[in-house]
Amino acid sequence: MVPAPADHGIVFVRTDLQGKPAISATADNVVDTALATTLGANGHRVGTVEHLLAALAGLGIDNARIEVSGPEVPIMDGSAAPFAALIAQSGVRDLSAAKSFVVIRKTVTVREGDKFATLAPSNRLKVDCTIDFRHPLISDQSYSIEFSDRTFSKEVARARTFGFLRDVEQLQKMGLAKGGSLDNAIVVDDFSILNPEGLRFPDEFVRHKLLDAMGDISLLGKPVLGHLIVFKSGHALNHKLVKQVLSDASNYEVVRAHARDMQQLDLELADLSGVLAPTAA
């Protein structure tokens, strides 16, 4: 992770390839959402970007150059915590330019069967997430949060990705998930958690899905001011929501604001969210 100037955005650079091709972290560059979010441009790809993107978004970082010496971001322990810790250790630099935000102006919802994802007006980033995998350990979990760098690091960053033992075994037979282990994911069988240390949070599963969603919506390209509601959603539906928001310019507005302007912007958005926010589904 390398510092970048104002309006640079988040850009991945494949340092292992000739010419060191760059791939911007934007919705237009999403090329795959099966199991993880993969970005691509001009035939070059970088996969499993969502945990690192969530760390950057959760800590308020909107400009960075991410150098990757391979086709996938390191999985680390399956969470965003190692990335957040490295960022905290390195420190963050404030830039002199006004910060840009994607401000959600109209409620947008996408559905797929009984699953849905919504972005609605709000004067800050709020996320409500619900999952139900019809499994004794991963059923009907919900978690809500209003984001700041402190709440992200304390309540979300450490939540790890998870999978079912039967799926891991099948993937490995197909030559995939070769590095998958109990060191970088929670693995459950039909009745129990196989990781000897157990869970980091009683509801770690839903917290990780919230983390994934936050990384996915960061592909709007700028920090988001809106209320994200995801119900049994995954990478594909999250991406569909981002594309739907961007499909109509009346759904959102890009606002530039210095710190001195934020109080006025906050008041304007509080008014807007009070009028347009949906009732609970």
N, C-alpha and C positions, 0 to 999 in steps of 0.2 A: 504494500500500500504506500503510494507516493503522493506527496502534496500536489495539488493542481490549482491553477488560477481560477478566478471568478468566472462563472458561466461555462466552465469546462464540463461540468456534470460528472457522472461516474462512467469511466471508460475502462474496459478490460483490454489488455495488450498481451498477445500470445508471443512471449519472448523466445519461445522455442522454434518459431517458424521464420522463414526468410522474409525480411522486410518488417518483421514485428507488427503484423496487422492489428488494427484497433477495432474493437467492437463496443459501441456505445450501449449502455444499459437503458434501453428504451423499448417500448412495446413493439415497435416495428421490427425489431431484431429478434423477437422470440421465434424460435424455429421448432421447439419441441417442449411439450409439457407432460410427457409420460414419466411418472415417478419423480421427476425434478424439473426445474426450469432451465432450459438451454437457450443461450443466445448465439446468433450467428450472423455473419456478414461476409459477402464475397467468397463464400465457400469455406470460411473458417468458423470454428465453433468454440464455445467455452460453456461447460455444463455445471449443474448444481450451484447456481449463483445465488439462490434465494437466501441462504443463511448469512452470507457475507453482506448482501444487500440489506437484509433486515438489521444487521448490526450497524451499518452506516446510517440507515434511516432512523433507527432508534436512538442514535447518539447525535442526530442533527447534522450529519456531514453530507453535504450535497456536491462537493467537488473532490474527486480523487482519481488517481491513475492506479489501476490494479494490474500488476504484472504477474502473469501466470505462465509457468514453464511446462504447460501440458494442456490437454483438452478439458480438464475439469478442475474446479476449485477444490483444494484439499477438504476432506470431510471433517477433519479434526475429531472432536468427540461426538459429532452429530448435532451440535447446537451452535449458537452464535457466540457463546461465552468466550472461547479463545480469541476470536476476532475482536470482541469488545474489550477484552483485557489488553491486547496488544495496542489498540487505539488509545486506551486510557494511559498506558505506559508511555506511549510516544507523545501524547498531547495533541491538542487541536488548535489550529490557528484561525482567528477571525479575520475575514477579508473585509476590505473597505467598501466593496460594492454592496448595493442593496440586495437582500436575499429574495429570491423568486419562489413563489408558492403556486401550486395548482389548487385553486379554491373551488370546491364543488358548489355549484349554483342551483342545480336541480337534482332531484332524486332519480337515480338510475338503478334498475334491477335486472339481473339476468337469472334465468331459471333453467333447470335441467331435472325433470322429474320432480322429486320432493326436495331437491337441493336448490339453494339460491344464494346469490351474493348481491349486496346492495351498497351503494355509496350515496349518502345524503348530506345536505349542508350541515356544517358544524363550525364553531369558532376555534376548534382545535382537533387534532387527530384522536378519534375515539374508535375503539374496535370492540365489537361483540362477536364472539365465536362460539358455535355449538357443534359438537360432533356426536355421532352415534354409529358405531361399527357393529352393533348387534353382537357384541362379545361381552362376556361377564366382566372383564376388566376395563373395557373401552366403550361404555354405553352411556349415552345421554349426559355428557359433560359440557358445561358452559363456563365461559370466562369472559370478563369485560375489563377494559382498562382505558384510562385516558393517558396518553403518552407524554413522557418527558424522558430525558436521558437517565434519570435516576430510577424511574419505575421500570424502564426497559431492562436495565442492567440487573436490577434486583428481582424482578418478577417474571421476566420472559426469556432473557438471553440464555439461561442455563437449560432450558427445556430441550430435550434431545429428540431427534427423529426416531420413529419406531416402525416395526414391521412384524409380520407374522412368520413364525418358523417355517410353515409350509411354503410360503411365498419365497423366502430366502433360499430354501433348498431348491425350489424350481428355478429361480434365477441363476443360481450357481451351476445347475445342470446345463443351462443355456449359455454358460460362459460369461455371465454377468455378475455384478456385485461381488467380484473376486476379493475385494478388500473388506467386505462387510463382516463385522464381528461384534461381540458384546462391548468392545471398546469404543465403537462409534455409532451405536444405535441401541434402543431398547428392543428386545426381541421377546415376543410372547408366543406361547403355544396355546392350546385350547383352553387351558385353565390357569396358567401361571406366568409370572415374569421370570425369564431365565437369567437375567443379570443378577449376580450375587449381591450387589450393593442395593438393589431395589430401585425405587423411584426417587428423584430429587424433589418432586412435589407430588402430593396425592393426586393432583389433576394434571400431571406433566404432559399427558397426551394432547389435551385441548390447548394447553399453553404452546406446545410446539406447532400445532396447526395455526394458531394465531400468529406465531412468529413467521411461518411460511407465507401467510396471507399478507403480512406487512412487507416482506421482501418482494412479493409479487406486485403489489400495488405501487411500490416505489418505481416500477417501470413506467409510470406516468411521466417520469423524467425529472420531476422536481418534488420537493417536500409537499405532502398533501395536507390540506385542511378540510376535513370531512369526517363523516361518521360511517365507518365500514362495518357492515353486518354480514357475517358469513355463516351459513347454515349447511353443514355437511359438505362444504365446498372443498375443492382441491385446486391444484395448479391450473388445470385447463379452464375451469369455471372462473377462477380469479383473473386469468388473462382475458377471458371473454368479457368480463366486467370492465377491465381497463380499456379494451378496444371499443366497447360500447360507449363509455364516457367520452372518449376521444372522437367518436364518429359524428358528434354534433357539438359545434362550438358553443351552443347555448347551455350545455350541461356544466361548463366550467369556465373559469377565467384564470389567466396567469397574472398574478399580482406581484409587483416588486415593492418591498417595504424595508426601510431602515428600522432599527430598533425603536427609534422615536415615533415611528408611524404605527407600530404594532398595536398600541392601545386603541387607536381609532379603528383599525381594521378589525380588532377583536369585537368591538361594540357593533360594527356593521354586520359581522357574521353571526353574532348572537341574535340579532334581530331576524336575520334571514333564516337561521336554523329553527327559530321558534315558529316561523310561519310555514316552512316547507318540510320539516322533518316528518318522516312517516310514523304512524303509530306502530307499536310493537307487533311483529308478525306472530 
